[in-house]
Amino acid sequence: MAGGRKETGIRRSDRLFDLIGILRDGQLHTARELAGRVEVSERTIWRDMATLKASGVPVEGERGVGYMITAPITLPPMNLTMGELEALHLAVAILGEASDPELADSARSLAEKIDAVLPENTGPPAAGWGYAVHPFAFADARAGYRHMPLLRQAVREQKVLRITYLALSGESSTRLVRPLQLNYWGRVWTMSAWCEARAAFRTFRVDRIESVIDTGATFHDEPGKTLEDFIAYQQAHKPFKNRD
């Protein structure tokens, strides 16, 4: 350690987070000042600044001068849950339809930034959750939430539903289904179900479900028709393709 300063035991990731918080004020901060505030040596600050720059944080400056963040707003890296990502997409979708052109443009810009950092995955999720499979679209995101309360309740309480579904081919059909699972794929929701009409598992895009009716009937797990059976079927038929 340089200058005889005793390094603190704080984790480096936490220290980098603290440094970003300090630099976000847009002011110039010397390495000596930063070192004093996070209780490390100036040499450590030099290394930390190099790390932040390499990771894409817009840090400007150099030894002997000082450092500052040049972007108006810089957010630290965040790990979002699927529920949080769902809420963010819904908010962006709503704002994208705003009457204020500037606000709508900002929402679309935010959507592009979200899209740019989502990991891509061309196959189905292995354990119920997936990522960026479908292109992000405002209309799809908004439409996908109309029936979510009833669909979630049906999965929890094993309710038999009658749905009207518009396939990608343009064909509309009415089905009796046993909802087994709702999956969020980073941009749209899908519902995995046992379809009574096809006597087979099917996966439906929620934004393409035109109507949902609670039949009042419930279902019980039967061999060959359960969520575990669906997952086994899915794994045995990779890449999984919905034929509807």
CORKA-V386688 format. One line per field, one symbol per residue. phi: phi as a letter, one per 40 degrees, with the letter a starting at -180 (. if undefined). psi: psi as a letter, one per 20 degrees, with the letter a starting at -180 (. if undefined). burial: # if it has 24 or more other ideal C-beta (glycine too) atoms within 12 Angstrom, else .. Layout:
# CORKA-V386688
phi: ???
psi: ???
burial: ???
This chain:
# CORKA-V386688
phi: .cggcccccccccccccccccccccgccbccccccccbgbcccccdccccccccchcccbhadgbhbacccdbbccdbbcccccccccccccccccccccdcccccccccdcccccbcccacbcccbhbbbccbccacccccccbcbddcccccccbfccbbbbbbcccgcbabbcbbcbabbbbgbbcbbcacccccfacabbcccbccabbccgcbbbdbdgbccccccccdccbcccbccc
psi: qqjjppqrjqqhhhghghgghgiiijrppqhgggghhjlrrhhhgggghhggghiipmpqrrpigrqqphqgppprpqoqrhghhghghggggghijqiohggghhghghhhhghhipqqoirqqhkiqacngqqppggggghiigjgghgghhggjlppqoqpporhiippqpqpqnphqpppkhhrqqpprpohhilrqqppphijohqppoiiqrqqpqpijrghhggggghikqppppj.
burial: ..............######.###....####.##..#.###.######..#....#.#.#....####....#.......#..##.######.##..........##.##..##..#.....##....#####.#.#.###.##.##.##..##..######.#.......#.#####################.....#########..#......#.....#.#..#...#.....#.#.#
